[in-house]
Amino acid sequence: MDNGEKLHDLLKQSVQLHSDHTALICNDKIISYKNLSELSCTLQNTLSLIGVKKGDRVAIYSEKSITFVASIFGILNCDSAYIPIDASAPIDRNKFIINDCEISALIIEKKYVEYFENEFEIHTTFEELFILKNKNRNLKKSPEDLAYILYTSGSTGNPKGVMYSHSGAMSFVNWCNSTFKLKQSDCFSSHAPFHFDLSIFDVFVCIKKSASLVIITENVARQPMLLSKLISELKISVWYSTPTILNLILEYGKLEKSDFSNLKLILFAGEVYPLHQFLKLYNKVPRAIYYNLYGPTESNVCCFYKISNPQSLVEHIPIGKVCEHYSSKIIEDKTEGELLISGNALMIGYWNMDSLTHQKIIFENNKKWYKTGDIVSIDSENNYIFKGRVDRMIKRNGYRIELDEIEKTLLKQKDIISCAVISKQTEQNTSKIVSYIITENLKLNSIIEMKSMCIKLLPIYMIPDDFIFVNSLPITSSNKIDYQKLIKQTL
Amino acid sequence: MTTSIESIKERLKDFIIKRFLKNTESESLNFDTPLISGGLIDSILTMQLVLFIEETYNFEFSAHEVDRDNLDSINIIANFIQKKLNG
């Protein structure tokens, strides 16, 4: 039920109940609920002084840290929305986002300040970060109740902003609270970056429970040995990540040196977890309770499956049944087809992209339905099974990637005459991105050169795994690139 | 086992070309080519490289040593290996 509760109320409640309890742990720093709340109030006051007000948006451009989380709450306290920026992504992509979402202030690491000095003036500092104020004060007002905007890959070649309301996010937080057995004594992991929607669970569900959150920074997040050490030494009890990361820990984390006995709840989402890989994890950590969570950024988690009897599963792990705060159906009531989701917890829409919002959210019988683009079928126990996509979006390590964003970005480079980007399933059941390239610049004719070009243009998870240099691309009878043919001919 | 720094570099180059570059591009890969920061190897390939080094040179990485600072180019890795071997 929407009782008007806001995400930042969760911190206020926890401070009253457990002010001295550890809220956040990050590398060698620890902060209590009381101090976290004070820090966020300090930022709130600073932001208010520079004119940040209700209906504004403020971006945070930084690596993960305690200050980052304090900033989230400071911004929300101003009745503004926060926009987390992927500090590891190329500067031009981030500049696009910052320009697109018309923020009134920017909280940013020192090393990035120079890129924004034309549009922003430096106001002051907040802990190790800088606060910049937008010189332009003629900014759009946010939709009512906006809490955050998460940018994801866009098929137009630019990222798109998914707008989420407090009431939508609170429905999710409350659903988690009633579905999983969580306690104040739990220690949560925050593995996902804050621009990724898995972080909504980590931050807000943890703080609702007044539990402790271990912030895993970017330099540790992909190092399996450090991750298993962290789980073991900090006695993490609630873990949420993509299957890719769980697998990385399992394969390379030297588990024999670690103690995972405190892990009691393991949630995964963002991509398909191949059953044989999951069973390996289950055998190593058999006492944990496992859930497969499903949902695009536009709805956050909307379907879930508790894996009660792993040995009985055949072929795949279902994405399960719809969560209580949502309803679902398959398009045109078929037994296999595109999954539609309805409920108050859906996104508000895409920022500045009304026509795309209307394309993806349709009205039927007075209900708003979000077209997920995911094709599902139903098994004998009425669980949804993920089958594939209706379009050219893929998932890699939980990240959504529009192949068209890669293609359009590459086509903007003067040396690239034409290109076609496809994805192909590998034997290990992961998707490999392959880019076919036509170029006359012989120097570019190398995987090393292409990758070093891409790293300046695309977030690292979007960089193709392989480049194939060709003189022409196959076309269909309607004169479009014949992607199917390319997929077939790709090894 | 020969462990001159040059032989370490050649051995690493050979592994990287065979495993990560489909056996092509021996000319474009040099000892300074950035491997991680250049987007050539992701976290899984980095771990495969670590396992290869551990098995070939018979020492173990401690958790914090699996880092870009020790692994970003053939030159950097070779220096790291030599330091480990010389204790």
Chai-1 contact restraints between the chains, C-beta under 6 A:
chainA,res_idxA,chainB,res_idxB,connection_type,confidence,min_distance_angstrom,max_distance_angstrom,comment,restraint_id
A,R222,B,S43,contact,1.0,0.0,6.0,A-B,restraint_1
A,Q223,B,V66,contact,1.0,0.0,6.0,A-B,restraint_2
A,M225,B,A63,contact,1.0,0.0,6.0,A-B,restraint_3
A,M225,B,V66,contact,1.0,0.0,6.0,A-B,restraint_4
A,L226,B,A63,contact,1.0,0.0,6.0,A-B,restraint_5
A,K229,B,A63,contact,1.0,0.0,6.0,A-B,restraint_6
A,Y252,B,M47,contact,1.0,0.0,6.0,A-B,restraint_7
A,S446,B,E25,contact,1.0,0.0,6.0,A-B,restraint_8
A,S446,B,S28,contact,1.0,0.0,6.0,A-B,restraint_9
A,I448,B,S28,contact,1.0,0.0,6.0,A-B,restraint_10
A,K451,B,G39,contact,1.0,0.0,6.0,A-B,restraint_11
A,K451,B,L40,contact,1.0,0.0,6.0,A-B,restraint_12
A,S452,B,G38,contact,1.0,0.0,6.0,A-B,restraint_13
A,I455,B,G39,contact,1.0,0.0,6.0,A-B,restraint_14
A,I463,B,G39,contact,1.0,0.0,6.0,A-B,restraint_15
